[in-house]
């Protein structure tokens, strides 16, 4: 069964400096039917105003992935890491036994646009760690690119959970299939653009939930950027 979740059904909070859409219950947005899916706990689409950001704050026992769509975001954490990620970059932080970090948009003119993703780890109390990668746009162009996995294969980020996170950037008019592994679930997030998935139209921010993963056929009407989560059975 393929369930479509429309962008307009997401939670929404506009704090002035932060405009955020929540695919799952988060902060003041609560929906008991959308607490999580498999090990996927959070997908927030965030737009952070210039010169603003998140001050130092703690996390524990969560795998946190930041997927940059536009602008830039500076990161600092209690492990001593400091970096700036930009459109096309992906960042992974294992909060584990505890980490404190800050994320700031240091641009004075351009908003930062990102997806913040949280996954529950395979076990609690992991040693905190951090990494980021620049993903060559050609690796995603009209094909699937593995950007995060449990074994860091294909130069993907390492995540401490049995998840494969794929991304693609489809040019208008292009098609791409995904052969679903058996005994798994899947979640498809359209980050931008417009496309058809197995005949169902999706607009930016829409998602597809698949408790039993099925083969997918994607057809882009406009240029479209898609994330696909191959997950343990929900």
C-alpha positions in Angstrom: 0.0 0.0 0.0 1.3 3.5 -1.0 0.2 6.3 1.3 0.7 9.9 0.0 1.4 12.6 2.6 0.8 16.0 1.2 3.0 18.9 2.1 0.1 20.9 3.5 -0.6 18.2 6.1 2.8 18.8 7.7 3.1 20.7 11.0 4.3 24.3 10.5 6.0 26.8 12.8 7.2 30.2 11.7 9.4 31.9 14.3 10.4 34.8 12.1 14.1 33.7 11.9 13.1 30.1 11.3 10.3 28.8 9.0 9.9 25.1 9.6 7.7 22.3 8.3 7.5 19.1 10.3 6.8 15.7 8.7 6.5 14.1 12.2 5.5 15.3 15.6 8.1 17.8 16.8 8.2 20.6 19.4 4.7 22.2 19.5 3.4 20.1 16.6 1.8 16.9 17.9 0.0 14.2 15.8 -0.2 10.8 17.5 -0.5 9.2 14.0 2.8 10.8 13.0 5.2 10.1 15.8 7.7 8.2 13.6 7.9 5.7 10.8 10.2 2.7 11.3 13.4 4.3 12.7 12.7 7.6 11.0 11.8 10.1 13.7 12.1 13.6 12.2 12.1 15.3 8.8 12.1 19.0 9.2 12.3 21.3 6.2 13.9 24.4 7.7 14.5 27.9 6.2 16.9 29.8 8.5 17.1 33.6 8.0 20.4 35.3 7.3 22.7 35.8 10.4 20.4 33.6 12.5 20.5 30.1 13.8 20.3 27.6 16.6 22.5 28.3 19.6 24.3 25.7 21.6 21.8 22.9 22.5 22.2 19.2 23.5 21.1 15.9 21.9 21.3 12.3 23.0 20.8 8.9 21.3 19.9 10.1 17.8 21.5 10.0 14.4 21.1 13.5 12.9 21.5 14.1 9.2 21.5 17.6 7.6 20.8 17.7 3.9 21.6 21.2 2.5 19.3 22.5 -0.3 20.4 26.1 -0.4 22.6 28.6 1.3 25.1 27.6 4.1 25.1 26.6 7.7 28.1 26.8 10.1 28.4 24.0 12.7 30.2 23.9 16.0 30.0 21.2 18.7 31.4 20.0 22.0 33.8 17.6 20.3 35.7 20.6 18.9 34.4 20.3 15.3 33.8 23.4 13.3 32.7 23.5 9.6 30.4 25.2 7.1 28.2 23.1 4.9 26.6 24.4 1.7 24.1 23.4 -0.9 24.9 19.9 -2.0 26.6 18.9 1.3 25.4 16.3 3.8 26.3 16.2 7.5 26.0 13.4 10.0 26.1 13.8 13.8 25.9 10.8 16.1 24.6 12.3 19.4 25.1 9.0 21.3 25.8 9.5 24.9 25.5 13.3 24.6 26.7 16.1 22.4 26.1 19.9 22.4 26.2 21.8 19.1 25.2 25.1 17.3 24.1 25.8 13.7 24.3 29.3 12.4 23.6 30.9 9.0 26.5 33.3 8.7 25.4 34.8 5.4 24.1 38.4 5.7 21.9 38.1 2.6 20.9 34.5 1.8 18.6 32.2 3.8 19.8 28.6 4.5 17.4 25.9 3.2 17.8 22.4 4.6 16.3 19.1 5.6 17.1 18.0 9.1 16.6 14.3 9.6 16.6 12.3 12.8 17.0 8.5 13.0 16.9 6.4 16.1 20.2 4.5 16.4 20.7 0.8 16.7 21.6 1.2 20.3 21.9 3.9 23.0 25.0 5.3 24.5 27.2 5.4 21.3 30.3 7.5 21.3 29.4 10.9 19.8 30.9 11.7 16.4 30.6 14.0 13.4 31.3 14.0 9.7 30.3 15.9 6.6 30.7 15.3 2.9 30.5 17.2 -0.4 28.3 15.2 -2.8 29.4 15.7 -6.4 26.2 16.8 -8.2 27.0 14.4 -11.1 26.7 11.4 -8.7 23.0 12.3 -8.1 22.1 13.5 -11.6 19.4 11.2 -13.0 20.6 8.3 -10.9 20.4 7.1 -7.3 23.3 8.2 -5.1 23.8 6.5 -1.7 24.5 9.4 0.7 24.2 7.5 4.1 24.3 3.9 5.1 25.1 1.5 8.0 28.4 0.5 6.4 29.5 3.7 4.8 29.8 2.0 1.4 30.1 3.9 -1.9 31.6 6.9 0.0 28.4 7.5 2.0 28.1 8.9 5.5 28.1 6.3 8.3 24.9 6.0 10.3 24.4 3.6 13.2 21.3 2.0 12.0 20.2 -0.4 9.2 19.2 2.4 6.8 20.1 3.3 3.3 19.5 6.9 2.3 19.4 7.5 -1.4 19.2 10.8 -3.3 18.7 11.8 -6.9 18.3 15.0 -8.9 16.2 14.4 -11.9 16.1 16.7 -14.9 12.7 17.5 -16.3 11.5 14.7 -18.5 13.8 12.0 -17.0 12.7 8.8 -15.4 14.3 6.6 -12.7 13.2 3.3 -11.2 13.9 1.9 -7.7 13.9 -1.9 -7.2 12.6 -2.5 -3.6 14.4 -5.0 -1.4 12.1 -7.6 0.2 11.0 -7.3 3.8 11.7 -3.6 4.1 9.8 -0.4 4.4 10.4 2.9 2.5 9.8 6.6 2.7 10.1 9.0 -0.2 10.5 12.7 0.3 10.2 15.2 -2.6 12.6 18.0 -1.6 11.7 20.2 -4.6 10.1 20.0 -8.0 7.2 18.1 -9.4 7.1 14.4 -10.4 5.0 11.3 -10.7 5.7 8.2 -8.6 3.9 5.1 -9.8 1.4 7.4 -11.5 0.8 9.6 -8.4 1.6 13.3 -8.7 3.9 14.8 -6.0 4.6 18.4 -5.4 7.5 19.9 -3.3 7.2 18.8 0.3 5.0 15.8 -0.5 6.0 12.3 0.7 5.2 8.7 0.1 5.0 6.1 2.9 5.5 2.4 2.1 5.1 0.0 5.0 5.9 -2.8 2.5 8.4 -1.5 0.1 7.4 -1.8 -3.6 9.2 -1.2 -6.9 9.0 2.5 -7.8 9.0 4.4 -11.1 9.7 8.2 -10.9 9.0 10.5 -13.8 10.0 14.2 -13.4 7.8 16.9 -14.9 10.2 19.6 -13.7 13.7 19.4 -12.3 13.2 17.4 -9.0 15.3 16.4 -6.0 14.2 13.3 -4.2 15.3 11.5 -1.0 14.5 7.8 -0.5 14.8 6.0 2.8 15.2 2.2 2.7 14.2 1.3 6.2 13.7 -1.7 8.5 10.2 -3.1 8.4 7.9 -0.6 10.1 
